[in-house]
């Protein structure tokens, strides 16, 4: 469990009661269609045109640099942009300054940013002020020595200063590069050196200390800025000093740089989570990020200028948060509201009920915590109230399950319970105005999606990756499948390579959102993007006849049993977690073995400052033990020493329920063991996006795994 994860656990919502199948682009009016094509060619009926040279109409902020390259790993490189004949994929490329400039031109006085001040009031920044602040920071960066194609690294919790630094770096012709707040000094060093960082922006003294530890190893680093509090270290600028420096500069140098920016050049570096090795710097162009935002907005049918609201609380070093909080918000001229930095320790619910966002993006772990808290509240409800709640949830779920099968009208009973009961639940959660509830960055279980449907909250799962600038497929509230991750977004394409008899193969992506390459990692770039421009995701899945994409696992994660059957571990692990709520993490093993086994970590308390798991059992775990008649056990160590028969029997019963849903005997869990500690970021089992680092877990618990098969 990551530090991010532990913060969720320690207070969030505590106030609650051989052929390849290509999915062609869709238009706003019609769903995507399926075309059978060769694995190495594009569909013949996809009309595209490559823009490789600047034209008179493309000069200025939105110019296109001359290039025929499909990919590049060079910082000053440019890649070709291929436009479709119609739809969002035919829209002219926009640079990031061009995108923000458009919002300012059309909606100068709309509120862009809201941040709560110490007195509890929200400070509001208009789009006109937003761009002015970005330009001020950009001018300061140039004065401090930011060079073209060099980076500004940013580490800190979400804030207006984070946004200004990110966009200011791009305006000044550099790269924005976010770093996770949980990064070690060594991880920060990797980002600073690999991105040629000239400037580093840190939130506070804690993050500053990391940078100062490794500063001597960063020969290109020229300036450090601290945006919260007054720095007490020599040579470190405060935010006020940075702003003052920017205000003292003329616009000439900045305007000269802006004239050189091209939409098919890199603007942002996003570092992969590193679950399969060292993190890689993903080069995203202006067109990558602005197109992806445009495709998302068009697909979910949102319109600009309608005063929509979004809450920013997920790590901005992750592309999912960037594409929603920054680029989609600007595309819509919407308002982003910053949550408190302790959002995942309990304050997010307050922000939700204050803001009542129209779009809300969370990771599965957050949705899991909401589910756990609501289930706990439900257990305390008795009599008529419980019957009414169960009836309302059952009615809502039945309605949604019916709409999945065919287009049906809303029954009176559903409209009634939605109005009388479920609307109050959503209001208490701050989601009563939410038009789109999104889940991304990691897979979410089918059972969890089904639960929220019973509350009249369709969770729209997003599939994507850093290498496609965020989203590639997306579910919609009125167009989804429980087992799927939505349809391919307009202007983008999906191909299944080497499908098996069930249609499962590697998912490949294509479109203007596909990244430029990994910075200075040509070999890794060439192994990820093929010569036809298809991005090989490493994920295994299929496309059904209606165009819905389903993910079944990752190629590197598949377990191949001794009998030759491929098993995707994540869906089975999700089932275990859902059937046995006290299980924090489930880890399936059995590669090249005769049967599958399971490692289980139970829910324990976490150190909210470090994210390290403690030995003391979580309250709900203790309650579960008491329900089994097991008294007097407070710690995981005691549990493992005493090995109460009732506990192991209850776990086996839960696993048996999971096994009844298996599609074959080879996918059934035969043995299990409880681990001595939960997964966490400090102990290395989890990456910064809460994805399990499977090789780390296998190596750490190899002796325990071997005992399964002795």
C-alpha positions, 0 to 999 in steps of 0.5 A: 500500500502506498503512502497515497493509499494509506492516506485513503485508508486513514480517514477518507469519507469518514464522515459518510453515512492472427487477424487483428480487430481494429476499432475505427474512430467514431463520430459524435453522432454514431458509435464506433464501428468494427473493421477487420484488417491486417495486423500491420496495416490501417483500415482502408476506409480510414481517411487520414492525411499527414501534416509534415510541413508548416503552412501559412495557416499553421504558423504562430502558436499552432504551427507544425514543424516539418517532420516525417518521423513516427517517433523520436527520442531526441528532446528537440525532435518533432513527429508527424501529425496525421489528421483524419478527414472528419470528426475531432481527429480532423481538428487543426493541431493546438499548442498548449499556449494556443489552447489556453489562449483560446479559452482566454479569448472566448471566456476571459472572465470565467473562473478558472481556478479556485483555492481555499484561503486560510480564512476559509474563503475561496480565492478565484482566478479568471482565465485572463488572470490565469494566463497572465500568471503563467506568462509571469512565471514563464518570463521568470524561468527564462530569466533564471536560465531555462533553456529550450528543450530543458525541463522544469521539474515540479514536486508538491501537492496540487496547487495553482503554483503547480499549474503555473509552473507546469504551463510556464515551463511549456510557454518558455519553450521547456518541458514540464516534468512532474515528480511524485511527492513520495519520490526518494531523493534518488528517484528525484535525481533520476528525473532531474538528470534524465530531463536536463532540468534547469529549474526545480519547483518544490512545495515546502521544506520537506521536498526541498530537503530531497533536492538539496541532498542531490543538488550537487549531482545535477550539473544543469540545475540553475534554480530552485523555487519553493512555493509554500512558506519562506525558504530558509536555505540560501540560494532558494527563491520563494514564490513571491521572489519568482513572481517579482522577477517575472514581473520585472521582465519585458514580454519580448524574450517570451514572445520570441520563444512562443513564436518557435513553439510547434504543436508536434514538439515535446511539451511535457515529460511524464515518468512511468510508474516504474512497476516493471523497472526504472521509470521512463520519461514519456515525451508528450507533444502539444498535440498529444495532450490538447487532442486527447483532452478534445477527444475526451470532452467530445466523447462524453458530450460536454460543452465549453462555457457552461461553468463546469467544476472539477476537483484536483486532488490526484497526483499531477505527476500522473497523466490522468490528473493532468489531462483532466485537471489541466487540459480538459478543464481549459478545453471546457473553460471550466473551473478547477477547485483545489482540494486540501493537501490532506484530502485523502486523510479525511477532508476530501468529502468536505471539498466534494460537498462544497464544490459538488463537481460536475466531473469527478476522477478518482482511482479505484482505491478511493472508490473502494474506500467509499464502498467500505465506509458505506457498507459499514454505515449500512450494517448499522441500519436496521428495520424499515430503514434497511429495507428501504435502502436495500429496495432503492439499491436493488431497484437502481441496479435492476434498472441499469442491468436492464439498460445494459441489455437493451435500450429501455425507458426508465420505470416509475419505481426507479425514478421514484427511488432516485428522487426520494432516496438515492439523490440524498445519498449522492448529495451527502457524497457531494456527487448530486451534480456529477455528470461523469464519475471516472475511475482511472490509473488502475483496473477497477473491479466489476463488483465495485462498479455494480455496487455504485450502480445500485446507488445510481452512480455509473462509474465510467472506467478509463483505459489509457497510459502515459504513452497515449497522453491519458485516455484511449477508451472511455465508458459513458454513463449511458453507454458502458459494459460492466466487464469493459473499459468503454469504447475507443475514443473518437479519432483514435484506433484500437487493434488486437494483435494475434488474437486467440480463439476467444479474441484476446490478444495484445491491445495496440493503439493509434492516433494523435494521442500516441506519444513521441517516444521515450526521451533518449531511449531509442531502443525502448521507443522502437520496441513500443511503437512499431513502424506503422505507428501502432503503440503496443500497450502490453495489455491483453484484451479483446473488442466485442461486436459492439465495440467495447474493449475489455482488458483481461491482463498484462502480457508480463503479468499472465501466469501460464500454468504447467498445463499451458493455460493462461491466467490473468491474475488481476480479475481473480485478485479483485474478486478475492478483495470483494468477497473478503473485505478485510483483504487489503491485497491479494497476490496470485502465483502459480506461473509454470506450476500445477495449480494457483496459490494466493498470498493475502495481506490483511488490513492493518493500520498505516503510518499516515506520515510514511505510508508504512504498514503497522502491526496493529490490525485495522478496526474493521479487521478486528470487528471481523475477527470478533464476528468469527468468535476470535477475541483478544487479537490486536496485531497481525503478529499475534494472528500469525502466531496463534493461527485461529482456525476460525480465521483460516476457515473464513478465508477459505470460505471466501476463496471458495466463493471466488472459485465458483466463478472460475471458468476452469479448474486451472483458474481455481485457487488451491492454497493460500497464506497470510503475509506478515505485512501489507504492501506499501510504497516504502517497502517497495511492493507498490509503485506511485500509482498503487499498482503492484510491482509483481517482480518485487513481491515474487522476489520478496516472498519467494521462499513462501511461494516455494512452500506452496509447491514443495 
